[in-house]
Amino acid sequence: MIDVHVPKMGMTTVEVDVVAVHVKPGDVVGPGDDLVDVEGDKATFTIEADVAGTVAEVLVAVGDESAVGDVVVRIDEAAA
């Protein structure tokens, strides 16, 4: 299982708002596929899949606030 985290988005950003969720459990994804859009202090950023697999869990919803480093999606590589 691969955890996808909120990346560091700048020197001062510690929390982001989830503005879009592009996947749901059971979706098959590949490297570069859009997973979640988050908005920080100065920019909107798309979190992409780094691996191929099946989305096992989506741990955020639109409107949620997440901290840098929080897990937003779990991908099961074995289920690809």
C-alpha positions, 0 to 999 in steps of 0.5 A: 500500500502506497500512501500519497501525502500533501506535499510541502508547497512553500516555506510558510504553507502548513495547511491546505484546503481540498478543492477537488477530489478526482478519484474514488476507491476502486479507480485504477490510476497510473503515474501522473494521474490527478488525485486531489487538488489542494489550495495553499496560501498562494497557489492551487496544486494538483497531487498526482499518483506516483505509481500505478495501482488501484485507489484503496482509500480516499481520506479527504473530501472537498472542503477538508483542511489538511496539513502538509504531510497528511495522507490523502489517498492510499493506492494498492499497487498489487491490485493494478 
